Amino acid sequence: MNERLDSMLRRYDELTRLIEDPELVRDQRKYREIMKEYAQVSEIAGASKDIDALKEQVGGARLMAQDEKDPDMKELAREELKDLEIRLKDADDRLKFLLVPRDPLDEKNIIMEIRAGTGGDEAALFAADLYRMYARFAETRGWKFEIMNSNETELGGFKEIVFSINGSNVYENLRYESGVHRVQRVPSTEASGRIHTSAVTVAVLPEADETEIDIKSDDLRIDVMRAGGPGGQCVNTTDSAVRITHIPSGIVVHCQDEKSQIKNKAKAMRILRARIYEMEESKAAAERAEARKTQVGTGDRSERIRTYNFPQNRLTDHRINLTLYKLDLIMQGGVAELFDALKLSAREELLRATAS
């Protein structure tokens, strides 16, 4: 940790000199990269300065608590020392937290896939609810989202919906959504008022660009067909739907939302690149592969990471044992507290692993 801190402080000095160079702004791409790194490293430098200042104050308070002759002043010094020691520990913990290496994938845009699991129409309706939850959260962050493909039911739910989200640190915030989400509520179609349990699977894929994943045309089988759906505008009268099969991996992607075959093909290729990229990343990192296995399942009720209980207005994330009694607000996109708790837990685990 000390070596990493020294390295970060040296880099902070280098970046400070760089941003003072008027020539830097001429290269806008490099300027943005430097300023982004500077913002991250300056936070570490600031935390380190806070610790140095607190250590100096602790030393002064300790001397006063030892040497002061006046009993009242001595007691005040002791109280101040306790407060300063708590603040110093908090500051030290924050610095350790900041020094945990960031995952290079955190800044990636994502493609998210939501699929109805067990529960029939009710699962499909909840898949639509989850999509709206993520879309509203994206709006609060100023992120852009785009539907890539969807399979809508007669009741307005989704058997499957695939969409992209672009913005700042999207993957960092949404990566822990991968898994099985269980819902407990009374369906609108239930006349007797019985609570039903359904399940929906979510997969979060970091989006890869063409330079990161090279897909050979010989490895693809591309089929075109008419779009399917519950009727109305969801069904095209031309062969615009596209299905792409990546022969080496067996991955199949289907897109039909656009009326243009060319646009559907472009979206299908984006999804395919993301799936292949995620697959290769999982192979390269054993811990990520293990997380993927446990977090993304078949949609069965027993494989859950989170439960949404509507009668009790309760959400429980089973991985970090967090329960929030404001499900109504969460479903409206108020999920920042949940996502922050998941990020904090993950970084604390990484910090413990790094320390050991």
N, C-alpha and C positions, 0 to 999 in steps of 0.2 A: 504494500500500500504506500509506504514512504517513497519507494522508487517511482511509483506511478505518479504520486503527487509532485515530486521533483520534476519529472518529465513534463507534466501538465503546466507547471509554473514556468518552465523554460519556454514551452510552446506559447504561453500567454505573452511573454515578453517579445517573442518573435512576431506574433500576430499584431501586437500593439505597434511595433515598428512598421509592419507592412501596411496597416490601415492609415498610417500617417503619411504614406507615400502617395502624392497626388496622381502618380502614373497608374495606380491600381484601378481607378474608376474607369479608365479607358477600356479595360477588358471587363465588361459587365458580368460575364459568366464567372470569371475568377473572383470578381468583387463579391458576388452573392455567396460563393462558396466560402470565401475567407470570413465574411461577416457572420455566416451561419456557424462556422467553427468557433469564431471569436465569442459569440454569445454563449456557447456551451462551456468553453474553457474559462471565460471570465466569471462564470458562476462558481466554478471550482476555486478560482483565485480569490474571489470575494469571501467564500466560506473559510478559506485558509486564513485570510486576514482577520476575520471575525474571531477565529480561534486564538490567534496570537494576541489580539486585544483582550479577550476574556482571560487568557492565561496571566497576562500582566495584572489585570484587576484582581484575579484570585490571589496572586502573590502578595499584592498590597493589603487585601482584606485579611489574609492569613497572618501577616506580620502585625497588623493592628489587633487582631484577636488574641495574639500572644503577648504583645508588649504594652498594650493600652492599660493605664493604671485606673482610669475612671470605670467603675463597674457597669454603668449604663452604656457608655460608649463601647466597652468591650462586648457587651451583649448584642448591641447593634451590629458590631463588626462580625460577630459569629453568625447572626441572621443573614447578613449580606453575603457572607462566605458560602452559606448553604445554598442561597439563591444562585450565586455565581457558578458554583460547582454543578448545579442542575443544568444551567444554561450552557455551560461548557460541554457537558456530556451530550446534550441535545445537538449542539453545534458539531461536535465530533462525529456523532452518528450521521448527521446530514452530510458531512464531507465524505464519510465512507460510502454513503449511498450514492453520492455524485461520482465517486471514483470507480464504481462498478462499470466495467466496459459496456457500452451500448451495443445492442444487436444491430448490425448494419441493415437488417431487414426492416427495422422500426420505421424508417422514413418512406417505405414503399407504399404505393397505392395498392388497393386490393380488389379482388373479385370475390364476392360473397355468394354462396349457394345455400338456399333454404329449401328443404324438402319435407313434405308431410310424411310422417311415419305412421305409427299405429293410431287409430282413431278415426279413420275415414274422413267424412266431410268436416268434422270438428277440427281435426288435425290440419286440414287444408285452410280452414278459416284462421286458425292460430298462426299458420305460416304467413298469411297476409298481415296479421297483426304485428308479427315480429318484423316483417319488412317495413311496415310503416314506422315502427319504433326506431329502427336504424336510420331510416330516411329522415325522420324528424331530428334525431341527434346530429346527423350530418349537416342539416340546415343550420343548427345552432353553432356549428363549428365553421361554417362557411365552406364546407366541402361540396364537391359536385358528385352527383350520382346519376347513373344511367342504367336502365334495364337492358340486359343483354339477351335474355330469353325468359319466357314464362309459359306456364301451362295452367290456365285458369279453370276453375270448376264452375258449374252452373250457379252455385250459391255465392260466388264472388271470392272464394278462397283460392289458394294456389297449391296444386300438387307439387310444383317446383317453380322457383323464381331465382334467376341468376342476375346479379347486377354488379356494377363497378362503382367504387367510391374513390375519388381523387382529392388529395389535399395534403395538409401538413401532418406528418406523423400518424397517418391513418392506421397502418398496420400495428403500430405500437399500442394504439387504443383499442383496436378490435380483434387482435390476434387471439385473445382468450375466449372469444365467443364460439370457437369451434367445439362442437359437441352436441349432446342430445338435451333438448329443452323440454321439460315435462309441464303440461298445463292441467290444472284441476279447476273446472268450472261447470256451470249448468249451460249446456248448449242452447242456442235460440230455438232449435228444433225439438227440444225435449219438453214434452207436455207435463210430465209428472214431477219436474223439478229436481231430478236426480243429478248429482255431480258426476261428470264423466272425467276420465283421465286419458289424455292423448299425448303424443310425442312428436316432436319436430327435430330434424337434424340440421345443423348449421356447419358449413365448412368455410373457412377464411383462407384465401389463397393470395400470397403476395404476387402482385402483377409483374411480369417480366417483359422487357422490351425485346425487340428483334435481335439486338446485339448480344443479349445474354443467353438466348436459346436459339440454336440453329436447327430448324426443322427442314429436312430434305423433302422436296416435293414427291420423290419416289416412295417415301414412307407414308404417304397419305392416300386414303381412298375417300373421294368426295362424291356424295350422292345428293341430288336435288329432288324435291317433292313439294306437294301442296301442304300448306300449314294446316294444322288441326286445332281444334278448340271447341268450346261450348256453342259456337255459332256466332252470327252477327259479324261484326268487323274483325273478329279474331280469326276468321277463316278466309284465306286468300283464294282467288280464283285462278292464280298462276302458280307455276312451280318455283316459288321464291324461297321456300324453306331449304336449309342446308344441313346436311349431316356429314361431319368429318370424322374419319376413323384414323387414329395414329397406329399404324400396323405394329411397330416394334413394342409399344407399351400396351396396346389394346384399349387405350382411352378413346371414348366416343363422345363427341360434342354435337349437340343439335341446337340450331338457332332458327327461329321463325318469326320473330316479332316485327322485323322490318318487311316492307313490301318489296324491297329490292333484294335480289339474290346476292348482289355484290356486297351490300351492307351486311347481310346476314353472314356471309362468308368471312368478312373482316372481323365481325364480333366473335364468330366461332373460333377463329385463329387466335384471338386474344385470350379466350377462355382456355384453349388448348395449351398455349404457351404457359399460362399460369399454372395449369395442372401439372405439366411436365416439370416446370421449374420447382414447384412445391415437392414433387416426387424426388427430384434430384437433391434438393436441399435436405430432405428427410434422410436420404441414404447417406449424405455426407456428415450428418450430425445425429448420432445414436440417440441422444436425449430428446431431440425434436421428433424423431421417429416414434419413440415410445409415447410421447405426449399425444401424438396424432392417433395412435392406436387406441388410447384410453379415452380420448375426447370425442372422436368421431365414430359413431357406431351405426347400427342398423335402423335406429328409430324405435327400438323396443323400450318399453317403460323401465326396464331394469338398468339400462345404461344411460344414466342421467348425470348432468353436471349442474342442473339448475331446475328448480320447481317454481312455477307461477301459480299461486293459489288465489283465485279471484274472490271466493266467498270471504276469505280472511284478509284480503288486500295485502297479501304477503308474498314476498319473493325471497327464496333461499338459494344461495350459491353453495353447493355442497363441498366444493374444493377448498374454500377458505372459511367455511362455517359462518357465513355472513347472512343475516336475516334482516330484511327491511320491510316495514309495514307501510309502504307507499307505492304499491303496485300500480295504482291508477296514474300516478305521476310518471312512473318509470315507463309505462306503455305509451305515454305521450312524448317520449324522448328524453326524459329526465334521468339518464343512466350514468351521468358523469361520476357520481359518488361510487357506484358499483365498479365502473371501469378503473377508477383511481385505486380502489381497494385491491383489485386484481393485479394491477401493475405493481403496487407497493409490495404485495405478498411475493410476487415473482422476483422482484429485485432483492428482497430480503433473503430469499432462498439462495439467490446467486451470490449475495454478499457472504452468507454463511459458508457456502461452498468455496468461495475464493479465500476466505480467512483460514479454512481448514487445509 
